[in-house]
C-alpha cells in the first residue's frame, strides 16, 4: 500500500513537472477582402445659347476634347441686353456627386466690365427650359470669389447626380442698363470654374 501510494505521488509529481499533453482538433476559414475606391469625374458635354437679346451674337462655342473646359464668345452686347446659355454636364465617375462651389475668373479685359456685367443661375432641367426664378443675379466681381452652394448659394436647387447622370445647368449674363458709354467696344474674357464634391 505504501509502495502504491509512493508510486501515485511520484506519478503526480512527474505529470506536474512535464505538463499534461492532450490532442485538440482545429480548423479555420480565411476571408480575403478587396476594397476599391470610387472616382469623381465631372465632364462638360455641351454648351450652347438658348435665348439672347436682339442683336447679340453668340459664337466660338467649343468644348475641349477631354470635357474639362469650354469656351464661348458673346458679341455685340449693350446696356440691358442679356444672353441665356445652357451647359450640359455629366457625372462620368462611379460615385454620386453634387455641385460644391463656383467662381468666375477674369482672364482679360477691363475690370470695370466686371462691375457692370451680371451673372445668374436660372433653374431648368431641360435644354433651354427655364422652370423657375433666376438665382443670385450679381456682378461678375461678386462671383469672382468662390461661392459655395451649401452656404453662399443656399436655396439654389442642387440635387445629387448619380453615376452616369447628366444635368443641364443654366448660365445667364446681363449687361447693366447703366453701363457707362466709355465701355463701348471693349472685350471681357472670363473663365467659369465649377467644382463638385462627393454627395
Buried (B, 14 or more C-beta within 10 A) or exposed (E): EEEEEEEEEEEEEEEEEEEEEEEEEEEEEEEEEEEEEEEBBBBBBBBBBBBBBEEBEBEEBEBEEEBEEBEBEBEEBEBEBBBBBBBBBBBBBEBBBBBBBBBBEBEEBBEBBBBBBBBBBBBBEEEBEBEEEBBBBEBBBBBBEEBBBEEBBEEBEBEBBEBEBEBBBBBBBBBBEEBEEEBEEEEBEBEBEBBBBEB
